[in-house]
Amino acid sequence: MELGNSLSMGLSQKLVLTQKMKLSLKILQMNSGELNEFLEKEQEKNILLRVEKRDTARGKSHRDDEYDPYSMAAQREPSFYDYLYNQIWELSLDRKMKEICEYIVDNIDSKGYLSHWVRHPYNQFDFDRGLEIVRGFDPIGVAGNDLKACLLLQLKSDEVYEKILVEDYLEELAYGDKGRIAKAMGIDMNRMTRVIDRVKGLNPIPSKGYYVEDRGMNLVPDAYVKIDDGKIQVELNEEVIPKILVEQSELTVYDVKYKKYIEKCRKRAEFIIGCINQRQETFRKVLKEVAKRQGDYLKKGKLRPLTLMEVSDSLEIHQSTVSRAVKKRYIDIDGSVIEVKKLFAKQYKPKNHLGPEYEMTRESIKNYLYEIIMKEDKKKPHSDDMIVRLMKADKIDISRRTVAKYREEMKLPSSTGRRKR
């Protein structure tokens, strides 16, 4: 019987410990909006917990859950994004779908495009449904992944030749090779001219004609990084974290059951406060280490390779802890707000003429790729496979897929598009 009780108690303690660890990790990776929302819910459940929000008059983030695009719209000139947010508000959507649509609008760029590589925390089916809703908004063509997608969204289902032109011959059209395109599509020049006129009448930039605000101005930084006489100073923005108090008047009770309930509430409240303090301290330590290692970037704008593992090894904490600590966090560097994860850069160590320990970031590789393309023979431009071989000759080993991805990010066309006609 004693063995059974001991085993049961051990399993119970292990379960409680696991739940506490999960909550601690959950709080660590919350951004300020998520933390505020979490505390509001906790306050409703815990009669001892008192949450006092601070004044965050410096601005609100488009990426924070606490950001309310509808109330902000009335305080300044209506923008392209306000126009999209208002269309979400006018639809009868459930809370989750409204949140997904807002997330999609949050990630639309100043042209009105939505990146192919946008990451999201939602079920893919729900996200695709939200994307379909936003792509039905005015101006038509918004939330396309690129120029082709934007133009295709503006075409009707029966405009078949126009769709073929956009899908397969957009680059050739830029060089004015109408005769060859018409022959390939199997239509005469009169029809070709009408098709081209229709495509040229489409809007390549959905945001054109709207006021497009600088969204970075509305981001609330989680910390401030200042350069003073060459020294880097890191200061956390405590204003984004609400004041948390534990009510004392409820602690003096005499009913046994109620006393147990009050004690449970007290322990929960104190544990949450401890988790938030730990969250802040971990973020402070990680940010200081990152700022120290990226000193050249903070002072001169030169980013060096830096991985999560380097920071975790230096601080003697787990790599996942570093990842959680910087997730969805923003810093203000002398008035410019950026995401902390941008201070991390992939590392290459090619053994070339630059030396065996020469390190290259992702941006360095893109610059190298750009130079190769700029120096090529315009009559015989390099294919992506050829660029891979040329880079391997200099001990820069990247895949063809990566070359194509970087080239597209720099808005450089394929070899066919670059060929001088």
C-alpha positions as CSV (number, residue, x, y, z in Angstrom):
1,M,0.0,0.0,0.0
2,E,2.9,2.4,0.9
3,L,4.6,1.5,-2.4
4,G,1.4,2.4,-4.3
5,N,1.0,5.7,-2.5
6,S,4.7,6.6,-3.1
7,L,4.4,5.7,-6.8
8,S,1.2,7.8,-7.1
9,M,2.8,10.8,-5.4
10,G,5.9,10.6,-7.5
11,L,3.9,10.5,-10.8
12,S,1.7,13.4,-9.5
13,Q,4.8,15.5,-8.7
14,K,6.3,14.7,-12.1
15,L,3.1,15.8,-13.8
16,V,2.9,19.1,-11.9
17,L,6.6,19.8,-12.7
18,T,6.0,19.1,-16.4
19,Q,3.0,21.5,-16.5
20,K,5.0,24.2,-14.8
21,M,7.8,23.8,-17.2
22,K,5.4,24.0,-20.2
23,L,3.9,27.2,-18.8
24,S,7.4,28.7,-18.2
25,L,8.5,27.9,-21.8
26,K,5.2,29.3,-23.1
27,I,5.6,32.6,-21.3
28,L,9.2,32.8,-22.5
29,Q,8.3,32.8,-26.1
30,M,5.3,35.1,-25.9
31,N,5.5,38.6,-27.5
32,S,4.2,41.5,-25.6
33,G,0.7,41.3,-27.1
34,E,0.4,37.6,-26.3
35,L,1.7,38.1,-22.8
36,N,-0.9,40.9,-22.1
37,E,-3.7,38.7,-23.5
38,F,-2.5,35.7,-21.4
39,L,-2.5,37.9,-18.2
40,E,-5.9,39.2,-18.9
41,K,-7.3,35.7,-19.0
42,E,-5.4,34.7,-15.9
43,Q,-6.8,37.7,-14.0
44,E,-10.3,36.5,-14.9
45,K,-9.6,33.1,-13.4
46,N,-7.4,34.1,-10.4
47,I,-9.0,36.3,-7.8
48,L,-5.7,37.3,-6.3
49,L,-4.1,38.5,-9.5
50,R,-4.2,42.2,-10.4
51,V,-2.9,43.4,-13.8
52,E,-2.2,47.1,-14.3
53,K,-1.4,48.0,-17.9
54,R,1.3,50.6,-18.4
55,D,1.1,53.6,-20.8
56,T,2.5,52.4,-24.2
57,A,2.0,55.8,-25.9
58,R,5.1,55.3,-28.0
59,G,3.0,53.3,-30.5
60,K,1.6,49.9,-31.1
61,S,2.8,47.1,-33.3
62,H,1.1,45.8,-36.4
63,R,2.5,42.4,-35.5
64,D,1.4,42.5,-31.8
65,D,-1.9,40.8,-30.9
66,E,-2.8,43.8,-28.8
67,Y,-2.7,46.1,-31.8
68,D,-6.2,47.2,-32.9
69,P,-6.1,48.3,-36.5
70,Y,-9.6,49.6,-36.4
71,S,-9.2,52.0,-33.5
72,M,-5.8,53.2,-34.8
73,A,-7.4,54.0,-38.2
74,A,-9.4,56.8,-36.8
75,Q,-6.3,58.5,-35.3
76,R,-4.4,59.2,-38.5
77,E,-4.8,59.4,-42.3
78,P,-6.5,56.2,-43.7
79,S,-4.0,54.0,-45.4
80,F,-3.9,51.1,-47.8
81,Y,-3.8,48.7,-44.8
82,D,-6.7,50.4,-43.1
83,Y,-8.7,49.9,-46.3
84,L,-8.0,46.2,-46.1
85,Y,-8.6,45.9,-42.3
86,N,-12.0,47.6,-42.8
87,Q,-13.0,45.0,-45.3
88,I,-12.2,42.3,-42.8
89,W,-14.4,44.1,-40.2
90,E,-17.3,44.3,-42.7
91,L,-17.4,40.5,-43.2
92,S,-19.3,38.1,-40.9
93,L,-16.2,36.0,-39.9
94,D,-15.6,34.1,-36.7
95,R,-12.9,35.3,-34.4
96,K,-10.3,32.8,-35.6
97,M,-10.8,33.6,-39.3
98,K,-10.7,37.3,-38.6
99,E,-7.4,36.8,-36.8
100,I,-6.0,34.9,-39.8
101,C,-7.1,37.5,-42.3
102,E,-5.5,40.2,-40.1
103,Y,-2.3,38.2,-40.0
104,I,-2.3,38.0,-43.8
105,V,-2.8,41.8,-44.1
106,D,0.0,42.3,-41.5
107,N,2.4,40.5,-43.8
108,I,1.4,42.2,-47.1
109,D,4.3,44.5,-48.3
110,S,4.1,48.1,-49.5
111,K,3.3,47.0,-53.1
112,G,0.4,44.8,-52.0
113,Y,2.2,41.5,-52.4
114,L,2.4,38.6,-49.9
115,S,5.7,36.7,-49.8
116,H,5.9,33.1,-50.9
117,W,7.9,32.3,-47.8
118,V,5.6,33.9,-45.1
119,R,5.5,31.6,-42.1
120,H,2.3,31.3,-40.1
121,P,1.1,29.5,-36.9
122,Y,-2.2,28.3,-38.3
123,N,-3.7,25.2,-39.8
124,Q,-2.8,25.2,-43.5
125,F,-6.4,24.7,-44.6
126,D,-7.6,27.6,-42.5
127,F,-4.8,29.8,-43.7
128,D,-5.5,29.0,-47.3
129,R,-9.2,29.9,-46.7
130,G,-8.2,33.2,-45.1
131,L,-5.9,33.9,-48.1
132,E,-8.8,33.3,-50.5
133,I,-10.9,35.8,-48.5
134,V,-8.2,38.5,-48.6
135,R,-7.5,37.9,-52.3
136,G,-11.1,38.7,-52.9
137,F,-10.7,42.2,-51.4
138,D,-10.5,45.5,-53.3
139,P,-8.1,46.5,-54.8
140,I,-8.2,43.3,-56.9
141,G,-4.8,41.6,-57.2
142,V,-3.9,42.2,-53.5
143,A,-2.0,39.4,-51.6
144,G,-0.6,37.8,-54.8
145,N,2.8,36.2,-54.1
146,D,4.5,38.0,-57.0
147,L,3.8,40.0,-60.2
148,K,2.4,37.0,-62.0
149,A,0.1,36.0,-59.2
150,C,-1.1,39.6,-58.8
151,L,-2.0,39.9,-62.5
152,L,-3.6,36.5,-62.7
153,L,-5.9,37.5,-59.8
154,Q,-7.2,40.3,-61.9
155,L,-8.1,38.2,-64.9
156,K,-11.5,36.6,-65.5
157,S,-12.0,32.8,-65.9
158,D,-12.7,33.2,-69.6
159,E,-9.6,35.3,-70.4
160,V,-7.6,32.2,-71.3
161,Y,-5.0,33.7,-73.7
162,E,-4.3,36.5,-71.2
163,K,-3.6,33.9,-68.5
164,I,-1.3,32.0,-70.8
165,L,0.6,35.2,-71.7
166,V,1.1,36.1,-68.0
167,E,2.0,32.5,-66.9
168,D,4.4,31.7,-69.7
169,Y,5.5,34.7,-71.7
170,L,5.7,37.7,-69.3
171,E,9.4,38.0,-69.5
172,E,9.4,37.7,-73.3
173,L,6.7,40.4,-73.5
174,A,9.0,42.8,-71.7
175,Y,11.4,42.5,-74.6
176,G,8.5,43.1,-77.2
177,D,8.8,39.8,-79.0
178,K,5.1,39.8,-79.9
179,G,5.5,37.8,-83.2
180,R,7.2,34.9,-81.6
181,I,4.8,34.8,-78.7
182,A,1.7,34.9,-81.0
183,K,3.2,32.0,-83.0
184,A,3.9,30.0,-79.8
185,M,0.3,30.7,-78.6
186,G,-1.3,29.9,-82.0
187,I,-3.1,33.2,-82.5
188,D,-2.9,35.9,-85.1
189,M,-1.4,39.3,-84.5
190,N,-4.7,41.1,-84.1
191,R,-5.8,38.8,-81.3
192,M,-2.3,39.1,-79.9
193,T,-2.5,42.8,-79.8
194,R,-5.9,42.7,-77.9
195,V,-4.5,40.2,-75.4
196,I,-1.4,42.4,-74.8
197,D,-3.5,45.5,-74.4
198,R,-5.7,43.7,-71.8
199,V,-2.6,42.5,-69.8
200,K,-1.0,46.0,-70.0
201,G,-4.2,47.4,-68.6
202,L,-3.9,45.4,-65.4
203,N,-2.5,46.9,-62.2
204,P,0.9,45.5,-61.3
205,I,1.0,47.4,-57.9
206,P,-2.3,47.0,-56.0
207,S,-1.4,49.6,-53.4
208,K,-0.9,52.3,-56.1
209,G,-3.1,55.3,-55.4
210,Y,-3.4,54.6,-51.7
211,Y,-1.4,56.1,-48.9
212,V,1.0,53.5,-47.7
213,E,2.2,54.1,-44.2
214,D,5.7,53.2,-42.9
215,R,4.6,50.2,-40.8
216,G,7.9,50.1,-38.9
217,M,7.0,53.4,-37.2
218,N,4.2,51.6,-35.4
219,L,6.3,48.8,-34.0
220,V,6.7,48.7,-30.2
221,P,10.3,47.7,-29.4
222,D,10.9,45.2,-26.6
223,A,14.3,46.8,-26.0
224,Y,16.4,49.8,-26.9
225,V,20.0,49.5,-28.1
226,K,22.0,52.8,-27.9
227,I,25.6,53.6,-29.0
228,D,27.2,56.0,-26.7
229,D,30.9,56.9,-27.3
230,G,31.4,53.6,-29.0
231,K,29.9,51.7,-26.2
232,I,26.7,49.6,-26.7
233,Q,24.0,49.9,-24.1
234,V,21.0,47.6,-23.9
235,E,17.8,48.7,-22.1
236,L,14.6,46.6,-21.9
237,N,11.4,48.4,-22.6
238,E,9.5,47.7,-19.4
239,E,6.5,49.7,-20.6
240,V,5.3,46.7,-22.7
241,I,5.1,44.5,-19.6
242,P,2.1,45.2,-17.3
243,K,2.4,45.7,-13.6
244,I,1.4,42.5,-11.8
245,L,0.2,42.5,-8.2
246,V,-0.9,39.8,-5.8
247,E,-3.9,40.9,-3.7
248,Q,-3.2,40.5,0.0
249,S,-6.6,41.1,1.6
250,E,-7.9,37.7,0.4
251,L,-5.1,35.8,2.2
252,T,-6.7,36.1,5.7
253,V,-9.5,33.5,5.5
254,Y,-10.6,30.8,7.9
255,D,-12.7,28.4,5.8
256,V,-10.5,25.3,5.1
257,K,-11.6,24.7,1.6
258,Y,-11.6,28.3,0.6
259,K,-8.2,28.7,2.2
260,K,-6.8,25.9,0.0
261,Y,-8.3,27.6,-3.1
262,I,-6.8,30.9,-2.1
263,E,-3.4,29.2,-1.5
264,K,-3.6,27.6,-5.0
265,C,-4.3,31.0,-6.5
266,R,-1.4,32.6,-4.7
267,K,1.1,30.0,-5.8
268,R,-0.1,30.3,-9.4
269,A,0.2,34.1,-9.3
270,E,3.6,34.0,-7.8
271,F,4.8,31.4,-10.3
272,I,3.6,33.5,-13.2
273,I,5.4,36.6,-11.8
274,G,8.5,34.5,-11.5
275,C,8.2,33.2,-15.1
276,I,7.8,36.8,-16.4
277,N,10.9,38.0,-14.4
278,Q,12.8,35.0,-15.8
279,R,11.6,35.8,-19.3
280,Q,12.9,39.4,-19.0
281,E,16.2,38.3,-17.6
282,T,16.8,35.7,-20.2
283,F,15.9,38.2,-23.0
284,R,18.3,40.7,-21.5
285,K,21.2,38.3,-21.3
286,V,20.6,37.0,-24.9
287,L,20.2,40.5,-26.3
288,K,23.4,41.7,-24.6
289,E,25.3,38.7,-26.0
290,V,23.9,39.3,-29.5
291,A,24.7,43.0,-29.3
292,K,28.2,42.3,-28.2
293,R,28.8,39.9,-31.1
294,Q,27.1,42.2,-33.7
295,G,28.9,45.3,-32.6
296,D,30.2,46.0,-36.1
297,Y,26.6,45.9,-37.4
298,L,25.2,48.2,-34.7
299,K,28.0,50.7,-35.2
300,K,28.8,50.4,-38.9
301,G,26.0,48.3,-40.4
302,K,28.2,45.3,-41.2
303,L,26.5,42.1,-40.2
304,R,28.7,39.1,-39.3
305,P,27.6,35.4,-39.3
306,L,26.0,34.5,-36.0
307,T,24.0,31.4,-35.0
308,L,21.7,30.5,-32.1
309,M,24.2,27.8,-31.0
310,E,27.1,30.4,-30.6
311,V,24.9,32.5,-28.3
312,S,23.6,29.5,-26.4
313,D,27.1,28.0,-25.9
314,S,28.4,31.4,-24.6
315,L,25.5,31.8,-22.1
316,E,25.5,28.1,-21.2
317,I,21.8,27.7,-22.0
318,H,19.9,25.5,-24.4
319,Q,19.7,26.6,-28.1
320,S,15.9,26.4,-27.9
321,T,15.9,28.8,-25.0
322,V,17.7,31.4,-27.2
323,S,15.3,30.8,-30.0
324,R,12.2,31.3,-27.8
325,A,13.7,34.4,-26.1
326,V,14.2,36.2,-29.5
327,K,11.0,35.0,-31.2
328,K,8.8,37.9,-32.4
329,R,10.8,40.4,-30.4
330,Y,11.8,43.9,-31.8
331,I,14.6,46.3,-30.8
332,D,15.0,50.0,-31.4
333,I,18.5,50.8,-32.7
334,D,18.8,54.6,-32.5
335,G,15.3,55.1,-33.8
336,S,15.2,52.2,-36.3
337,V,13.1,49.2,-35.2
338,I,14.1,45.8,-36.4
339,E,13.3,42.2,-35.5
340,V,16.0,40.6,-33.3
341,K,16.2,37.5,-35.5
342,K,17.6,39.7,-38.3
343,L,20.8,40.0,-36.1
344,F,21.4,36.2,-36.8
345,A,22.9,35.3,-40.1
346,K,23.8,32.0,-41.8
347,Q,27.4,31.1,-41.9
348,Y,29.6,30.0,-44.8
349,K,33.4,29.3,-44.5
350,P,34.6,28.8,-48.0
351,K,38.3,27.9,-48.5
352,N,39.1,30.4,-51.2
353,H,41.5,33.2,-52.0
354,L,39.9,35.2,-49.2
355,G,41.3,32.9,-46.6
356,P,40.3,29.6,-45.0
357,E,38.4,31.3,-42.2
358,Y,36.6,33.9,-44.4
359,E,33.0,34.0,-43.2
360,M,30.1,34.8,-45.5
361,T,26.6,35.7,-44.5
362,R,23.5,35.2,-46.6
363,E,23.8,38.8,-47.8
364,S,27.5,38.3,-48.8
365,I,26.5,35.3,-50.9
366,K,23.8,37.4,-52.6
367,N,26.3,40.1,-53.3
368,Y,28.7,37.6,-54.8
369,L,25.8,36.2,-57.0
370,Y,24.9,39.7,-58.1
371,E,28.5,40.4,-59.2
372,I,28.6,37.2,-61.3
373,I,25.4,38.2,-63.1
374,M,26.6,41.8,-63.7
375,K,29.8,40.6,-65.2
376,E,28.3,37.9,-67.5
377,D,28.1,38.1,-71.3
378,K,24.6,39.5,-71.9
379,K,24.3,37.6,-75.1
380,K,25.1,34.3,-73.3
381,P,23.9,34.8,-69.7
382,H,24.7,32.1,-67.1
383,S,22.1,29.6,-66.2
384,D,21.5,28.9,-62.5
385,D,23.5,25.6,-62.9
386,M,26.4,27.5,-64.4
387,I,26.3,30.0,-61.5
388,V,26.5,27.1,-59.0
389,R,29.6,25.8,-60.8
390,L,31.2,29.2,-60.8
391,M,30.6,29.6,-57.1
392,K,31.8,26.1,-56.3
393,A,35.1,27.0,-58.1
394,D,35.5,29.7,-55.4
395,K,34.6,27.1,-52.7
396,I,31.2,28.5,-52.2
397,D,29.0,25.4,-52.1
398,I,25.3,26.3,-52.5
399,S,22.5,24.5,-54.3
400,R,20.8,25.5,-57.6
401,R,17.6,26.0,-55.7
402,T,19.3,28.5,-53.4
403,V,20.8,30.4,-56.3
404,A,17.3,30.7,-57.9
405,K,15.8,31.8,-54.6
406,Y,18.4,34.5,-54.0
407,R,18.1,35.7,-57.6
408,E,14.4,36.0,-57.3
409,E,14.7,37.9,-54.0
410,M,17.0,40.4,-55.8
411,K,14.4,40.7,-58.6
412,L,16.9,39.4,-61.1
413,P,15.2,37.5,-64.1
414,S,16.3,34.0,-65.3
415,S,19.0,33.6,-68.0
416,T,16.2,33.7,-70.6
417,G,15.0,37.1,-69.3
418,R,18.5,38.5,-69.0
419,R,19.5,37.5,-72.6
420,K,20.2,40.7,-74.6
421,R,17.9,40.7,-77.7
